Amino acid sequence: MSSKIFKHYLMVLIKGMAMGAADVVPGVSGGTVAFITGIYEELLNSLKRLTPMALRLLWQQGPAAFWSHINGSFLLALGTGILISLLSLARLISYLMADFPVLLWAFFFGLVIASVVYIVRKIAHWTWREWVAVIIGTAIALAISMAKPAQLPAEPWMVFSAGAIAICAMILPGVSGSFILLLMGMYSVFLTALKELDLVLLSSFFGGCILGLLLFSHFLSWLLNRFHNTTLALLVGFLLGSLNVIWPWKHTLETFTNRHGEQVALVQENLLPQAYAQATGLEAYPILAIVLATVGVCLVLGLEYLVKPDTCE
């Protein structure tokens, strides 16, 4: 393997780690990271090649032809990065969410704001279709963000179903798979399975993810190919609507106790920093939050500048 090829797939692995880190946090989408790092459409095009025809190619022409057809090296590097991040960052993200929620959400708020700017720049022409798509996407994301969490049974078949549904959201910029898991009452189940390496639940979850990816990637790729600008505008709407979820200063009005005895937020309201400090008695860190949000914006715009469509030819 040449150094150029090694560098290419090392970068893909790092981008996968960034996607995995985003997917751990409810309200932040790994699809957004894939988009801003320039691998989103390659990811969709690679996933949609995983069809029965690919298996026939494996049977007729051998593993090498199959691997090349599905862009296997790219998928392996990206999947490895996501898995490394999920396994290594589950505890860290849980800690930050518990002890420094305002600062963590402020950073991701900046990421999403800059992501909106990034995707808007990719839309070549704006017509009434694009504006309608933005409104619809925003409304859908807001409706999801305002839904109340359920508490579904933590059985393997349900975890499988949750994985299939959540992975569809995880590859959509602006729609958080982790937040979908939270709404289904499966987020803490997933995090606990990661921390405890519960192989039964993890295999059920990732099995559902594989099925969801295979089905949904074809549909999304078709949308991008047939209605590119309108689909991007819809994704912009998803991102704008998701800002309601990741507003840093949240006051919890109702909670419920999950099966592990942990208190999980059920209903929250967004407040300004001063009102947040008065309502919760906690430090609002307005200056530091603005700094971290600015860092998030600069990180995305810096990636836009630095990340070129790298190739390994």
Summary of the structure (lengths in Angstrom):
residues: 313
radius of gyration: 19.7
end to end distance: 11.7
largest distance: 68.5
contacts: 1048
relative contact order: 0.16
helix: 73%
strand: 5%
